[in-house]
């Protein structure tokens, strides 16, 4: 895509535009801290006990992967008015593991100007959260409220 | 629903079964702390600046609402083998606000025994995250991997 302006508004976006984030290093302590607060299950909090579970080893909560993805998007998708999600769908095709380095690739799938509110539109994007081997740990398709450039 | 056993397996579930969580009190400090780490945008981190935004006041990150919902589910849906999400869809029909008391209502929508793996199935649930006025802050429909009772 062309060099990005500092701030992107609805009229600057085209279907197929891509945004690539920086990297996020994830270690066991972060995985366990998040899980103790929000998803306290042995496969997310206890590396030893996790061996005997579905995940066969410590895995990050899917919601942790989602939260990290949001951070990567905030840093790399410079939408005027901010990143405001109305909803979306999530898949976690493989676990996020301690030691993973995550990055997000976001692609514009659809742009729908609002009929009732001319200052905004709904933009559908697909964001893949990739690990250091380029494997997809999360696929997120989301509808975002994107503002037009203020007059 | 009937009194819940300590642990629920695939064969214990029926379409229409409901689980109701306890409550989670959310204050401004928690909202700001989560957002600084994962969703650093003014409407989630700065009550003053948030007034001038889409949200017209401080709102929790949708991913914070999702993470809190997971905690409420872990405490109230006693699945043997744990709560393991394969994916799902999310909507945030209204913001979660400082001072909200959240609770989750989870309902079984569909149960599909696995053909290839007889020890498990995929259970689709709908979880509404409600505030203290009974308004829905999040609707989550998720597919979970649920294990049968071990032989």
Interface residues (C-beta under 8 A of the other chain):
Chain A: X34 X37 X38 X39 X40 X41 X42 X43 X53 X54 X55 X61 X62 X63 X64 X66 X67 X68 X70 X71 X74 X81 X82 X83 X84 X85 X86 X87 X88 X89 X90 X91 X92 X145 X147
Chain B: X34 X37 X38 X39 X40 X41 X42 X43 X53 X54 X55 X61 X62 X63 X64 X66 X67 X68 X70 X71 X74 X81 X82 X83 X84 X85 X86 X87 X88 X89 X90 X91 X92 X145 X147
